[in-house]
Amino acid sequence: MKEFTGGHPLVGRSGRTLGVRIEGPVRDIPVADDGSVAPATGGMSVALDQALNLPKPRLPKSLGGEGRDPVFKMDSAELSPALLVRPDRYPHACVEPGRRCSLTRFESDLTATLPYWIKVYE
């Protein structure tokens, strides 16, 4: 993810930030007409277990990939009950809302994890 000041990821709505894409050709999670999002429909993509499980375009050059951004990690035990990690096809998983909620609430819950992300590779 792109780095913000203080060694934490940048928050935003792109595939290179802490957040989800909701517009454009690639969307991470569908947003209902009422502005809500739901579990088991998608979320922020993460790689499980180790940085080497990232796809080559996201893997930094220092690890043999093509990525331009540092790699951050966090312990899933730090997630609030409002968020859940749903593995879909190993080693890929989604950080999703734990219950139906507004997109704004989901994005706030993701942003609340900011202090727990640690940069591990440049």
RAVENJO-V436427 format. One line per field, one symbol per residue. phi: phi as a letter, one per 30 degrees, with the letter a starting at -180 (. if undefined). psi: psi as a letter, one per 30 degrees, with the letter a starting at -180 (. if undefined). burial: I if it has 24 or more other ideal C-beta (glycine too) atoms within 12 Angstrom, else O. A space follows every 10 residues. Layout:
phi = ???
psi = ???
burial = ???
This chain:
phi = .eccdiicdd dacbdcbdlb dbbjdccdad cdedicbbdi bklddbcdia eddddedcdd edcjccdccd ccbadddddd ddbbccdcbe ccbbcbddad adeededddd dddedcdbdc bc
psi = lkkllggllk kahlfgljak kflafjkfkk klfggllllg faakklkkel effkleffkl efggaglfll klllkfffkl ffllkjkejk gklkjlkflk lleeeeeeee effeffkkkf k.
burial = IIIOOOOOII IOIOIIIIII IIOOOOOIII IOOOOOIIIO IIIIIIIOOO IOOIOOOIII OOOOOOIOII IIIIOOOOIO OIIIIIOOOO OOIIIIIOOO IOIOOIIOII IOIIOOIOOO IO
